Every structure is written in C-alpha cells, then in structure tokens.
Amino acid sequence: MINRICSRCGRILPVGERCSCQPAYRRDYNRFRRDQKIKEFRASAGWRLVRQQVIERDNGTDQYVLHTTGALKPGFSVHHILPLSTPEGWARRTDPSNLITLSDDTHSSIEYRYKTKFKEQLQQELFEIVQRVTEDRARDIAGD
C-alpha cells in the first residue's frame, strides 16, 4: 500500500484517503480568514432580497450561457461582476446592474477567468449581457 503525508498535520495516510484534520482546517479558514464584512453582507436580509430579485429578473437562467450559446441552463448563483473585494464592487454590491445569474459551473469558470489578463474584457461582456436583459425586461413590461 502506498502512503502519503498530510500537508497540514503530518499524519501518514493511505493515498486517496482524506485526513481527519481537513474539516477543522476548513472551519477555521472560514471563521478567521474570510473577509468578515463580506461574510456579514452575504448573510444579510438585504442581500437575500436583491439576490432573489436578480434571479427573478433573469428567469432563473444562466445568462452567460444563454447569450453566448443560446442554450437554456438553470442558474441559481448570483455573480458580482465587480468583485466585492474592490472598493467600486463594494459600493455597487446591491446594484442589479452589477449582478448576473449564473449556474455553478459557469460561475466557477468566470471566477477562474477573472485571474487572467482577460478580466476587464469579460466584465465588459457581462455588463452588456445585463444591459440587454434589463432592456428586454423593460420592453416586455411596456408591451403588456
């Protein structure tokens, strides 16, 4: 049997087995290292209300997939186009024009692409999608 050493606590474990220290590490990471201001915001009633309004505006559909491929994919993650960790993103944290509904895999993909040199281009594309959705929604309401 091949063994490995846990990088956190140094215990010797069989390859493929998780160390029992991982849940405690994750709990401590969430408790002490995550930005408390952002954590408190995400737990607020105001955020839950705006989040629900954005999901309703986007009909619970991944807007990035819809506008890039034309496919319908359910979306329940609400993404901040300008990240909360930036001053401008924090100032626009409840602005629906800074929020877009995505599926979990699209959200992960976009967060990964934010770490590349194409971040600004992707943000511009997302803002354009939100603008189209908002304009289409306004036309639908006016047409009723």
Secondary structure, 3 states (H helix, E strand, C coil): CCEEECCCCCCEEECCCCCCCHHHHHHHHHHHHCCHHHHHHHCCHHHHHHHHHHHHHCCCECHHHHHHHCCCCECCEEEECCCCCCHHHHHCCCCHHHEEEECHHHHHHHHHHCCCCCHHHHHHHHHHHHHHHHHHHHHHHHHC
